[in-house]
């Protein structure tokens, strides 16, 4: 751990969402491990991440090793890869929070809501990992390119999980990334944010914008 802050493994962390979150968490003083299918690729990407003054350098490792070393695991992989990667890291997740950012986008119609039979990708992930994992879903509706930019992001993050305490932990991670986290209720409710991603993709196309997000009003 870095002081009182948990070590974070970003599984599939070589993509835009993973590296965007990594940069912000490194800036917040977290120790970050980038995970990828190969340790070499993970280390190459980790080496490109700018280390803030006084912060730790990101490190890279293969997905299982990264998950095994971390206290909190963040899954940032395309939906089509999720099952294989969940199976890979399953032995390393017992008792840990697994933050699932997965959105079930189905090519070619990614602007159409198409949820899996389990109701949501997060519920499917919980079933696949078993009761030993504590799945919390979040970061579905924030644009990766905005996280990459380093500028202030005017977007809320809906956080879903069956444990309010675990949701609080992930809300703190959202705030460390410069976002406002909002309790969204139990894991079943993740279906709403996962579906909303397809809606936002359609809005981006219709209005010619990049990275439309959401804001919950009425909360001080």
N, C-alpha and C positions, 0 to 999 in steps of 0.2 A: 504493500500500500504506500501511497504518497501522503504522509501525514494521516489525516482521517479520511482521505478520499480513496475509494476502491479502485483497483486496477481494472481497466476495461479492455476486453478483447473485441475487436470489430471483425466479425467473421464475414468473409467476402469484402473485406475492407479496402480492396484496391480500386473499387468503382467510385463513381462521383459522389454518391451519398455517403459511403464509408469514409472517404478521404475528407469530405466536407465536415462531417461530424468530428473526425479525428483532429483536424486543425483547430476546431473550436474547443474541444476538450483539452487538447494540449495547452491552449491558451489559458484555460481555466485551472491549470496545474495538475491535471490527471496524468497518470501513467497509462499509456495507450499501446496495445499490441495489435498490429495489423495482421489479420489472418488471410490466407489464400490457399488455393489447392496445392501450391508448392511454396516451400519456405523461401526459395530464391526470389520468386516474384514478390512475395510479401516484404522481404527485406529491401528490394529495389524501390518499392513504393514508399516504404517507411523512410528511406533515406532522402526522399524528395520533400518530405513534410518539413516546413519551416518550424524550428523550435523557438518559442518565445523566450525572451530574456529571463534567465533563471529557471526555465522549464526543462523538463526531461525530454530527451530525444525519443521519438517513437521507435519501437523495435518491430520486427516482423518474424513470423513463423508460419508453419503449416496450420491449417484450421484447427485440427485436434489439439496440437500442442499449445496454440494460442488460447483456446478455450480452457485447457487444463490449468494454465498459469493464471487465469483471470478470476476475479471475484464476481464480475458482472459481464455477461456475454451479450453482444449486440449483433443481431443477424441482419445483414444488408445485402441480400442476394436476390437475383431474379426468381420469380415464382417457379419457373421450370426446373431450377437447380435445388430448390429448397429441401426436398425430401432426402436426396442423396447427402447433402451437407448435414442435415439434422441427424441422419443415421451415423455419420462420421463422428460428430461431436457428442453424441448421446452419452457415452461413458464418462464424459468430463463435466456434465452439467448438473449432477445431483446436488440438490440443496441450493443451487444458484439461481439468481434472476436471469432469465433469457429475454432480452428485449427484441421482439419480432417486429420488423418494419415491413414485412412482406406484403405486397399487394398482388392479388390474383388477376393480373392483366393477361388477357388471352389474345395473342396475335391472330389476325391483323386488326381486330376490332377492339382496340384498347380503350376507346371512349365509350364502350358499352359495358355496363355492370354485369359481371359473370362470376358469381361467388361459387366456391367449391361445395360439394355435398355436405361437408361438415358445418357449413354456415359461414365460416370465415377461415382465412389462412392461419390466423392465430390459434383458433380452436383446433384446427388440424395439426398444428405444430405441437400443441400441448398433448394431444392424444399420441402423437408419434414419439415424443420424448418421455412420456409417462409422468406419474405423479411426483417423481423426484425432482423435476424441473419446475420452476416458478415462472411461467410465461406471462410477460406483460407486453402489450402491443402499443406502439407509438411511432411517431415521425412519418406517418403515411402521407400527409398533406402539405409538407414543406418541400419546396423545390430544391433539388440538390445543387443547382447552379447558384442559388442564392446563398446556401451555406458555404459554397466554395468562394464566393466573392468577399466574404469577411465583413460586409456591410450589415447594418441592422436589418433584420427580417421581420416585417410586419405580419406575423402569422402565429396563430396559436397551435399547440400540439395537444391533441386529444389522447389521453392515456387510459388504457383499459387493462384491468386485471382483477382477479378474484380476491386479492388481498389489498385493502386500502394502504397498508404500510408499504407494500412493494410498489404500488402506484406512486406513493410519495417519493420513493427513491428515484424513480424514473422522471418524475416532475422536476426533481433537483437537477438531473442530467439535462433536461430540456432548458432549464434556466441557465445552466452553465454554458449552454450553446447559444445563449442570447435570445431564447424563445420563452413564451409563457406556456407552461404546462397546465392542463385542465383535467380534473378527474372526469372520466367518461363512463365510469361504472364497470361492471364485470366484463370478463373476457368475451362473453357472447356478443357484447355491444361493439366489439371491434369491426363487425360486419359493416357498421355505418360508415366508419372512416375509410375502410378498404373500398367500399362502393363509391364513396365520395371522390376518391382519386380519379376514377374514370370520368366522373362528372366534371372535375376540374380540368382534365385533359381536353374534354370537349369545349369547355369555356375558353381555354387557351387558344384553341383553334378558331373558334367563332369570333373572338374579339381581338385576335392577333396580339396576345400578351404572352409573356414568359413567366411561368411559375405563379399562377393565381393561387392564393391561399385562403385560409378561413380565419375569421375572428369571432369569438363569442362575446356578445355585447352584454352589458348589464352587470358585469363583475368588476368590482373596484380593483 
